[in-house]
């Protein structure tokens, strides 16, 4: 969740600078691109999570590589929204 919050904050700054979210359209899962465009420092080696930024649907998804727990955070509109987890919140920690 911490990296989702980091991405969330970086998306707010990116939107102020470029009048839109990253990526401008489509999706991006390349951590080095995410780090470069959003000016953050997600780990690039020994990845426990896979990140997907969706510029079309304005959301970020983080999928844990070992148990496939998925956290999703929408970054359009209300930036106070909390991330949601699947398969359900009782197994997310």
Secondary structure, DSSP 4 states (H G I P E B T S, - for coil): -HHHHHHHHHHHHHHHHHSSPSSSSSEE--HHHHHHHHT-----SS-SEEEEEETTTTEEEEEETTT--EEEEE-SS-TTPPPEEES-GGG--
